[in-house]
Amino acid sequence: MNANTRFGLGLLGTAMGLGILFDTLLRGMPWGLNVTVLTVVVALAIPALARWGQVEMAGGGRWLLLPMVAFGVCFAWRDSLMLKVCDALAILVAVGLAGWRSRRGQVRIAGMVDYALGLFLSALNCVFGVVLLVCKDIEWKAIPRAGNSSHFLALARGLLIALPLLLLFGGLFMAADAGFEHFVNRIFHFDAEALISHAFLIGFFTWTLAGFLRHTLERGEPAPPLMARPQMLSLGIVELGTVLGLLDLLFLAFVGVQVGYLFGGRAHLFAIRGLTAADYARRGFFELVAIAALSLALLLLAEWLLKKDSLKVVRVFRGLSAALIGLTFAVMFSAGQRMWLYYVGFGLTETRFYVSAFMVWMVVLFAWFGWTVLRGKRERFVFGAMLSAFGLLGALHVLNPDAFIVHANVSRQARGRTLDINYVLGLSADATPALVAALPHLPVETRVPLEQALMGHEAQATPVVGEDAPDPPAMRQGSWPSVAHGDWRSWSWGRFAAYRALKGHD
């Protein structure tokens, strides 16, 4: 057996083992500690397989296994569904780029097209890589047939021949005798639906992981080249300058109108056709955030298409781009003002919080764009953008968005506003300790129904011992049943802290 066949069999066997592990652990819902365990196992398996197969991992992508594990740990930290969705996306990006450039090549210096192509290739290999592994890498004829292998194949052939005979004669015996039929049914009783489900998930994870492992550890694959812009896809400064110049004028006109809102006070705001603060806030925030995101995408595309014939052309482009960036900052400032009015008038919600966080990230990206792309270092932009996204996501875990939303809305109540009890109760378990801590500071008409609802959660989260223990109803995105029944796969610090806060409340 040659080295490639031995290594291919090792990858296939590892993928099957991981497939069984994935199927076993991911059945614990909602996901928590199980995802942490799986990311750690995968992160340890890849370098172990590389060392066993003597595959050199010298690429920059291998370091992305660290954020993969970090965001896997975040599943066991916070209970927020939105954070878990973001964690899952971060894990997929880290895994895809790690598979793309773990052996050689850099992720620190690459363009957006390179990143997109790398993620596409990783996804493609997860779908079709196992076919190449089984049909190309593993030379089945080179596997020794003597000894135990020969006996195993003979046994397999014997079982294959005996199976239809056993089914035939067994069925006749069962039809002939009711006692024997009962005996067979009792021995071979199984849940066909569960068996099919396990077989499907194990097969799916094995297939996907085998392709991923082959892509990540494939021997002799050349370094992926950086993609150069085709010459036919280029525009001169006249075309792009016209586009950016007109956009600058449009943005300037909008900012000029906003100056009256920003510095004219509420009287100026309400004097415009009966406009109210609610109308002003509702109508603009999300649209302005979308405008900022589209502006950045447009600037990246324009710089990529620009035909850099001379230094003068580059300077003109940089000037027009800098003007658009400055005006976009003013647009985002207007969006921030609208969000503040939104919060004062209607409170803070998950959607408003996460869109505001996205806007903060956009500010960072525009600053990073100016520091890299406009200084002729475009190839460094995407890596910095990815790191800033990872950093922002980590900061959100530290901040605890659901608890922050509770604090913000409770502080509004202290200023005479109404607290939406149903909304705060619908947040994840991350919000529970903050709600319990806020109870003494709330007026009676708010505290009593909120406390009753929380204690109802606590009663349903209290473990009940015995076979007749009823299943508590699913509440708070499915957190409480896992706390009550102690399924370690679904454990997270957020649910544990919520349970402890409720148990400690008098």
N, C-alpha and C positions, 0 to 999 in steps of 0.2 A: 504494500500500500504506500503510495507516494505521500509527500508532505501536504500537498494541496487537498487531496482526498481526506486525509486524516483531519486537517483543519476544518474542511467543510462539514464533515460529520460532527466535529465538536461544536461548530456554530449551530447546526441543526438540532443537536441534542440540547444545547443550552437554550435555544429558542423554545423547544418543547417544554423544558422545565420552567422557564419563565412564563410560558403560556398558562400552565397549570397554576402557577403562583398568582398571576394576574387574575385568572378566573376566580380563584379562592378568595383573594383579598378584596377585590373590587365589588363583590356582592354585598359587602357591609356598607349600608347607606345610612346617612349621607357620608360622603367621603371625608376622611380625616387622616388618622394615623396610618391607615392602609396605603395611601398615596406616598406618604413619607417613606415607609418601608420599601415600596417598590422603586422609588427613585434612587434610594441608597443602594439597593441590590443591583440595579442596572448600572449605576455609576461605578460600582466595584467590579461588575462582570466584564465591562469593556476593557479596562487595562489588564485584568487577569487573563482574558482571552488573547489580548495582544502579546503579552509576555509569553504565554504558552505557545502561540503560533509564530513567535519571533517576528511580529509585525511592528515596525517602528512607528511610534506616534509622536511626531515632531511638529505637527501643525498647531496653529493657534486655536483651532476649534476644540482641542481637548480640554482647554480651560473652561469651556462653556458647560462642562459637566457640573461645575461648582454651582452656578446659578440654577441649574436644573434641580440639584439637591436642595438648594436654599428655598426655592419656591415649592418644592415637595414638602419641606418642613412647615412652610406657611399653611398648608392644608391642615396640619395639626395644631395650628396656632389660633387662627380666626375662624369664625363660623359664618361670616357674611357670604352669601351666595355670589354677590358681585365680585368680591375679592377672589373667590375660588375660580370663577370664570377667568379673571385676569391671570391668576396663577397658572391655570391650565394652558392659556395661550402663551405665557412666558416659557413654560416648560417645553411646549411644542416648538417654539422658535429656537430655544437653546439646543434642544435635541437635534433639530433639523440642521442647524449650522454646525453643530459638533460632528454630525455624520458627514457633512460636506468637506470639512477641512481639519479632521483630526490627525491625519497621517502627515500631511505637508500643506504648506500654504498658510496665509494669514487671514484672519477675519478683521484685524485692526485696520488694514488698508484694503478696501474694496468698495466698489460703487453699489448703488441701489440695485442696478440690473444684476450685478454679481450675487447679491444677497437673495434677490428673488429667484434667480436661476438655481442657486444652492438649495433653497427650500424646495423648489420644484423637483430637483433631482432626488432629494431625500424622500419626498413623498412618492415619486415614481418608483424608487427602489423598494420602498415599503410595500408597494402593490405588486411589483413584478420581480423583485430581487430574488425571491425564493425559487422562482422558476430557473433562473440562471444558476443558483446554488445547487439545485438538484440535478439539472440537466447538463450543466457545463463544468462546474467546479469539482463535483464529486464523480470520480470515475468508478462506477459501480462494478465494472468488470475487474478492477484492480483489487477489490476487497477479497481477502482469502476465503476460500470455501471449505477448507479442511478443518478438522477438529470440531470444536463446539459449534462453530458457524454452520458446518455441514449438518450436524444433528439438529440444530435449531430450524434450518430450512426444511429438513425432512419432517420434523414435528409439525411445522406450519402446514405443509402439504397434506399430512395425515388429518389434521383438524379440519382443513378445508373440505376434504372428501367425506369426513364423518359427519359434518354439520347437517347436510340435507337428510342423511339417513337417520340421525337422531331426531330431527324434526318430524320425519315421516312416521317412524315407529312410536315416538313419544306421543304424537297426536292420536294414533290408533289406540294406544294403551289408555290415554285419558278419555277417549270416547267409550272405551269398553268398561271402565270402572270409575265410579264417582269418587271413591276414596283416594285412588291414585291421582285423579284430577285435582282434588283438594290439596293433596300433598305437593304436587308440582306447583300449583298456584301460590301456595304459602312460601315455597322456597324461592321462586323466581318473581315474587311480587316486587315491582319497582315503579317509580313515577316516570312514565315515558316522557312527559313534558320537561321535567327537570333534567333527565338524561340528555335529551336533544339540546336543551339550553346550554348545559355544560360542554357538550361536544362542539357546539357551534362557537362558543366564546373561546374555548381552548384552541380550536382550529384557527379562529380569526387572529388571536394574539400570537400564536406560533407563526403563522404566515407573515404577519406584519413585522414581528421582531426578527425573524430569520432574514428578511430582506434588509432591515435596518442594520443588523449586525454585519451582514455581508458588505453593505455599502460603506460602513464605518471602518471595517478592518480588511477591506479587499487588498490583496497583495499586488504590488507592482503598479498601482494606479498612478498615473502621472499627476503632477501638481495642477489643480484647476486654474486655467489662465484667467486673467482679468479681461472682461469684455470691453472692447473698444467700440466707440460709436461709429457706425457705418458712415462713409462720406456722403452718401445720398441723403442722410437724415441730418441736414444742417440748414441753418438760416443765418442771414447776415444781420448786421446791427441795425440796418434800416427797418427791416420787418419787425425784429424784436424790440427795437427802440420805439417804434410806433405803438406796439402793443403795450409796453410798459409805461410809456409816456401818457397814453390815454387812460390807463388804469390809475396812474398817479393823480391825474386831474379828477377822475371820478372819486377816488378816495379822499382827495383834498376837499371836494365839495361836500361830501358826507361829514367829514370832520369839522368843516366850517359851520354846518348846521348844528353839530353836537356841541360846539363851543357855547352856544346860548343855553343849552340844557345843563352843561357842566358848571357854568359860572353865573348863569342868570337866575338860579334859584327856582324854587317850586312855582313862584308866581309866573315866571316866564314859561315854565313847562305847561301849566294849566291854561295859559292864555292862548295856546295854539289849538284852535278848533275844539276846545273843550277836552283836550287830552288829559287823562288822569295818570297818576303814578302807576296804577295797575296796568293800564293800557300800554304805557311806555315800557314797563318791565316785561310784560307778557309778549309783546310784539317783537322784541329785538334780540334778546340774549342768545338764544340758540342759533338764530340766523347769523349773528355776528361772529360767533365761534366757528361756524361753518365757513364763513368768509375768510377768517384767519387761516384755517387749515388749507383751504383751496389756494390761498395766496402763496403759502409756502410750497405747495406742490407745483404751482405754476412757475415760481422762481427756480426751483430745481430743474424742471423741464426746460425752461428757457436757457439756463446756463449750460445744460447738456447739449442743446441744439446750437448754441452760439458758435459761429465760425470765427475763431480767434485769429484774425488776420494780422492784427497789429496791437501794440500796447494801447493806442488811442481807443480802439474798439473796446478793449477790455475795460478801460477806465470809464468810458461812457456807460457801458452796461452796469458796472459797479455803482456808478452814481445813481442811475435810475432805480436799480435794485435797492440801494440804501434808502432812497426816498420812499419807496413802497414799504420797506420794512418799518421805517419811522411812522408812516401813516397807519400801518397795521397795528402798531403799538397803541396809537390813539384810539383805533377802533376797539381793540381789546380792553382799553381803559373804560370806554363807553359801555362795553358788555359787562365789565365788572360792576360799574355803577348800577346797571339794570338788575344784576343779580342781587346786589345789596337791597335795592328797593323790593325785589321779589321776596327776599328773606324777611325783611321788616314787615311786609304786608301779609305774607302767607306762610312763613316758616320755611324750614330747610327739609328737603327730601333727598333720597338717595340719588335721584336723577340730577337734581340741581347740584348736589355735592360733587358727583363724579364728573359732570361736565365742567364745573369750575376747576377741578383738579386737572382735567384735560387742557383747559385754557392756560393754567400755570405751566404745564409741560410745553405748550405751544410757545410761550414766551422764551423758555429755555432753548427750544429748537431754533427760533429766529436768531437768538444771540449766537448760538453755535454755528448757524448758517453763515452769519457775518464773519465769524472768526475763522472758519475753514473754507467754505466755498468761495466767498468773495476775496479770499487771500490766496486763491489758487491751489487749495488743498482739498478738493472735492472728495477724494478717495477716503478721507478720514471722517466725513460727515455721518455716514450711516452707522458706523460703529459707536460713535459718541451718542447718536440719537438712541440707539438700542440701550446703551449703558444708562442714559438719563431716564429712559422708560423703566428699566429695572430698578433704578434708584428711587424713582417716584413711587413705584409699586411697593417697594420695601418701606418707604416712609409712610405710606397709607396704612400698612399693617401696624406700624408703631403707633400711629395716630388713633387707630381704631375708629373708622368712619361711623359706624352705627352708634357708638357711645358719643361721638362728637355731635351727631345729629340730635341725640337726646339732650345733651347739655345745651345746644343752641336753642332748641325749642322750649326747654324749661326756662332758660333765661328770658325768652320772649314773654312767658307767662308772668314772670316777675315784673315785667313792664306793662302789665295789663292786657296782654294778648291771650288768646285761647289755645290750650294745648290739645292737639288732636290725639286722644287716647288710643283710638283704634289704629291709627297709623304707627305710633311708637310701639304698640304691642305687636304689630306685624313685622317689626324688624327682627334680625337674627338674635341668637342668644348672646352675641357680643354686647347688645344694648342692655341686657338685664341688670348687671351690676350698677350701671349708671342710673337706671330707673329706680332700683332699690335705694340707692344713695340719695336720690332726689325726693323720695316720698316725704320726709319730714319738712321739706321746704315748700310743699305744694299746699294750696288752699283745700279745705275739707271737701268741697264739691268735686274736686279733681282727684284728691288723694284717695278717697274711699273707693270709688269704682276701679281706679288703677291698682290699688292694693289688693282688692278682691280678685281681679283678673290675674295678677301675678301669683297670688297664693293658690289660685286654681291651677296655674302652671306647676307650682311647686308640688301640689298634691299629686298631679299626674306624673311628675318626674320622680316621685318617691318609689324606690324599688319595692316590689311585692314578691315575696318568696312563696313558691308553691306552684304546682302544675295548673291550678285553677286561676292563677293571677291573670286579670284581664289586660289586654293590650291597651295602653293609653292612646287617645286619638293623636294623630299627627298635628303638631303645632310648631310654629316658628321654623318653617322650612324643614321640618322633619327632625329637629334636634332632640326633642325630649324623649321619644321612644328609645333612642340609642343610649341616652343617659340612664333611663330606667332599667334597661335590660343589660347594661354593662358590656355591649359588644365593643371589644377593644379596637376593632378595625375602624370604627366611626368616632373614636375618641378625639376630642380636640380641647385645647386649653379654654377656648371660648365657652364651650358647653359645660366644662367642668367648673369654670368660674361662675357661670350663671347658676348652676345647681348649688354651689357653695354659698353664693349670695342669698338665694332664696331660703336655704336651710338655716342660715344665720340670722334671718330677719325675724324679729319678734312679732 
